Structures are given as C-alpha cells and as structure tokens.
C-alpha cells in the first residue's frame, strides 16, 4: 500500500514544472553550505593557520597587550615591547633563545610605481639561522641575506609574480626603493601561501631601524624554550618577569604570551566564528527552503484540487491523500538535499585542492558518506515537515467542491 | 412506487433534504426526495439545470451527506458514515463516470484504471491483469500506455468506464456521460453502458437529455426544483448473457 502511494508521489514529482524545482534553491544552498564546510574540515584550519604564520609547534610568542586577541580598536599595543623586555626574557633559565621581530608597513617603489607593503627584520648571527629555519626560508631565485649584506633585501614570492601591483616582476639584481632608501634585491622566497610572508621585504635589522626609526620597539618576541615539553612553565616564567619589568599586577597584564596551542586556539576561534556564520546562513536558507516547499506544495494542492476530488470519488481515503502529498513533499526535500550534498561535496573537493595549491599543503580530499547520509535524511525530514500542513489541507478537501473545479 | 417493496432496495433515499446556506439565503438543492433503486435497474435521473440532479447524484454516490433524511446503500444508512468510511464505500460499491471524464492526467490509461484498486490495497499483479482486461473490454487494448491527453474524448470516457468497473461496484453512477461527446462517440459510450446493464449491473445516469434518458433507461425520475416531479417506466428488456464480457465485468475475485 505504502509503496503504491510512493509510486504515485514519484509520478507526480516527475510531472512537476521548473517552478517547483526552483523553490528547492533554499534547501540546496543550505545543504551545500553545510556539506562543503564540513568537507573542507581541517583544510580550512590549515589555510587559516598558514595565513597567520603559525607553523612552528615549539615556539612561544610574546606580544604587547591586545593584538593577538583581535580586541577592539585602542586596545592595541599602546605600550609596546622593547629591548628591555627582550633582554629580561633572554636571561631566563628556561629560555634557550629569544628573538625580537619587527614588522612595519612600508612604501615600496619600483618601475616608477609605489605600493604599500611590509618590511621585516632578519636578526644577525646565530639567530639568523634560527629564524630562517622557523620560517622555512628558501629562495626560488637568488640567495638569502647574510650578516655582511648592506643595502640588500630579499622579497616575498608575490613580488616575483607581480601580484602586488608594481606592473613588472622583480628579480634579483633589480633595485627597489623602500621608504625612500635604495635596496638591491638578492633573492626571492618560495611561495608560502600567506599574505604576510609573500608580501614582505626582508632586510637586516640595522637597515629596518634606519628606515622605520622604530628605536628599541619590538613587535613580537619569538621565544624558544630550553625544554619544549615544559613550554607552559616557560610561559609562566616569561609572564612573571614581564610583570616585574613592566610593573603590572596579575590580571592587569598589558602583554600576552602565547603558546602554539593558544595560537591554534585563536585560529580556531576565528574559524569557529566563520563556521558559525556559515551555519547560520545555512539554517536561514534551509528555513527559507522549507517555506518554499510549503508554498509549492500549497500551490500544488490548489492546482490539483480536482485531481484530489477524483481520487476521493474513486475511493481514496483522507489518509491516503495525505500520505501521497506528504511523501511528495518529503521527496521534494530529498531532491534538494541530494543536489545540495553533491554540490557541497564538489565544493569541498575543489576547496581542498585549492588550499593545497595555495599553501603548499597535501591534504587529501575525501567523500564523507555519513555526512551525505545525514544531510539527505535531514532534507527528507524537512521536506516532510514542510508538507504536513499542505497535505492535511489536501486530505480535508470536500470531494463535491473539489470535483466542481 | 409500490413495486420493489418487500425485497430490499439496493439504494434507498428516505425524505432526503440537502440545503446550502449562503449568507442569509437558503438554497434548497434537494427538497424532500424519496426513491428506491433495485439491483440491476438502469435508472435515469432527469431534470433541467438547477433541478437538484447533481446534488442527488452526489448524495447517492456518497460524495456528500444529506442535511436531513437517510440514504441506504445495501441496507446500510450511509448518512451517518464518517468521511473515510464513505471513501472506502465509494471505492468498493460505486463506480463513477463523469461528464468531463476526470482521468488523472499524470497517469496512463492503464494506471488510471488501476488506481481505484490501489486505494483498496489490491496487489499490483492482480491490478495489472484486471486493468488490461477492462481496457480490452472497452476496446482500448492498444491504448493502455497512452496518457489522457493522447486520447480522444470517446476513448477517455471508455477509460473512465473501465475505471468505474475496477472494483466490481454494485452501482455505476454516470453523470452526463455523453455531455462532452459528439453523437457518434456518445452512442458508443452508451452502447457500453447498455451492455453492462444487460450483464446485470445497476446503472444510474444523470442527464438533462430526455431523449437519452428515455431511450436507455428503464425508469426515469424527473426532478424539478429539488423535488421529484414524475416517474416514467418502460418495459424491462430481456437480459442476455455474452460470455467473456460477463466474466470480466463480474471480475475474477
């Protein structure tokens, strides 16, 4: 019996016009958004992490208050870190090495054009090697900077492909003007897939000071602990000494020491926000999609009033009529969910491949069958719920009135 | 109406009223009708438009319930039935033939004939066999997989006749069966109704064409303003048996 009604519903669906299918757009978008979001999964995390330059798992970073929290404007580094703090941290017994990093915005001129980008310092001596290791610096052409280089600079990958807007690609040997000072380019770094690393001019510390008059200000202090298993203890040590140096009480810190975990946490917080947003958009479109199904089913009940009358006259009970429209509506939802899941999986696939080529990762795109199953089930149920009211309306048609149409 | 008393009638209307209330106006569509229809009779209900014949058909066909009075089908008072019981009753005991054919457009001829059996839970194999037999009976064996819009008016009405027979109903209720057809195709349709009648089916035809009613029906009930005006009868014809036809009409169950 049920299978017969099911067949009837299928036949009716087959004869549906384009308009009915268009009302499924909401379900389609919602399911596609959720499926693609989940399919992207840790691909998104990889992409976002790389954007913030978090690659090392064994470094602590120290920043003046507020910055890494993406706090409200004004809570930024009003009281920046200086060499005083750097020296204090270096002296700690649990700290193997502490390196100050500056990143300044700078005007860069070449080919008679100017762009605004970033310039950052490369420390000298032993720390140079350490930083090169940490950022996995390799040149695609030319060479890396050395201690004895003067008036030399290496540039991020984007200058080499001219995606920064200079109108001409920069190669080793060219001269660029940074903050009105001439530098010779000696090397271009490999692509990192990060807007920070790929747009930056790297120069020796003294030269950065000379163009930025940064003085003894430091943006970030990268800290390598003696024992990476005791990274939390190192963190506490740093916090203790900084409270003393900067003369603040517990709870009033105007600086922040982040471990790789906490950096990852803040990335996840961002991701969580993005995911929440997508889920909200998806929920709204699924809700609108459900309303669309209610609408198209109601229209269908009105259009097929006579048909309902005929079916009642040849013996269909109210329940059988209800079931026919209810199943039809569920199937409508299922179709929307199916197309959405297929499309979402495709987006997830392409997205993962895109992230791979963008940040040089090697994530494997995969098809999540459980996810597809549940999104199909979900859209089937949503279709069914949306169909209840129209189906009741169909079932309660008075046969005499319906036949008179 | 003395005749038929004693033996119980297949259909009996007892002081049936059907009023429609439209604001302050009361439309007395059926205003106190009593009649009996016995098994095997070919009855016509005649009347001009607005005479209450359509409402009577709805009442007899259990599509509607009376405002007042009783309707008995096979001895059961259907005026007290619930909607779903009425649906089941219609499906089992009444075969409808409508003026505008009323086939389901999304279903083929065969599927249309199968549909009443679907609602009664007849297994699919049995439905298919019976639908094919019935369509052959109305000489549409070669049109079974056609959709209604691929059939002529006369063919559609023959599909409707086949459909009305699907569940071996007690009564065929034909509402202006030739109303949308030209004379020639109308005659073909009436020929099938005559044949069914000769096999012993009870047929109630609603029409406004007196000529049609008098030519085919044994008893004609004339309605006017919701009341029974007169009854005319003609002599019963002798029934004859034609083998295969009867077997199919009666069904195999």
Interface residues (C-beta under 8 A of the other chain):
Chain A: X1 X4 X5 X8 X11 X12 X14 X15 X306 X307 X309 X310 X311 X312 X313 X314 X315 X316 X317 X318 X319 X320 X399 X400 X403
Chain B: X58 X61 X63 X64 X83 X84 X87 X88 X90 X91 X92 X96 X98 X102 X103 X104 X105 X106 X107 X111 X115 X116 X118 X119 X120 X121 X124 X163 X166 X167
